[in-house]
């Protein structure tokens, strides 16, 4: 039989005695001075003290710690330098993140991208991939019991992922936007004016989407964003991001301009989706 | 009745395997056709009539889990079951390598029928080198799993004790 040695509790010296006091629990009260209350963002006159516990090994020996600290002075100084550098880096990262968030808000306002998080829908987990070899689908863990119906749009964030292809009571199959049988009307975004309109379809043997623009005088530029048009009769609300232009395809003698798009959402790495219960048109 | 029950359980079993286990066990992104392999085994055991019927029912159940047009697997499984039944009637003897051989060739035939009929009913993307590649890999995978699926499927389909006829040179 395996014997586990009994752990001895930490001890502290009893003043005026040679004996040690075994520490099992530490009960604390705080904050005990006004400055501490202010540090925690509270008002000293209004907030009552609170009680909490600490682990037994939180006891310290000031004298021993002081002597240890003297012995490790150089090491601690170096450690402080490292921590200061890390703090500076963290503050810089925080500032950069704040700036990025501001830029994102400005960009969203500029592009007039809808806030999908505000749209009515059902969140679902992706539980399985495609069953067959000739389709690009995945399974989600919500079905008709959760109000999901066939042809409902499926999104991740503000990006279109696909539509509901089949529903059972507790599961549903989502047809991905890169499936060759999937098609959606789109509009290219331009900074100042509505861009060209066209249709996007999945392609056989490629994860890129194929964009066809019917106006041969239109301009397609790299990194342009295509969003759903949300025209009458469409299954999809207006403004869902579909993909970004990777490259234009030489149309040859055809009057239709063509380009390949990379999906906004990485369709092979989706864990959670939202099934929109939203009719065609602008997202409310 | 018991044989039909066994075949019903076989359909259920292969569909569960197809839709759960083998969606995760893909070779280069391609899953085997477990249902088709079971159809090949049943058709080889019992001939054209049972092969067609079992193929149609199994294919129809598999179709319920696919986004491709309903009936496409049913038709391709039934046609493949018929072809294997015809092939079986001309066989004099069998070999231990029958399962992987029939699994591979039958899988290839079933896959080609699937994409051919699919293209005819409007799945234009099926006629591509990418689809052909998927059919070839699936056929190779079918040959591998046939070694495990054949004995089970043939036992489920057997209407009388013919165990001796499946040994080399005994038929």
Interface residues (C-beta under 8 A of the other chain):
Chain A: X128 X129 X130 X131 X132 X133 X134 X135 X137 X165 X166 X173 X175 X179 X180 X181 X202 X203 X204 X205
Chain B: X18 X19 X20 X23 X24 X30 X31 X62 X65 X66 X67 X68 X114 X115 X118 X123 X124 X125 X126 X128 X129 X130 X131 X134 X135 X138
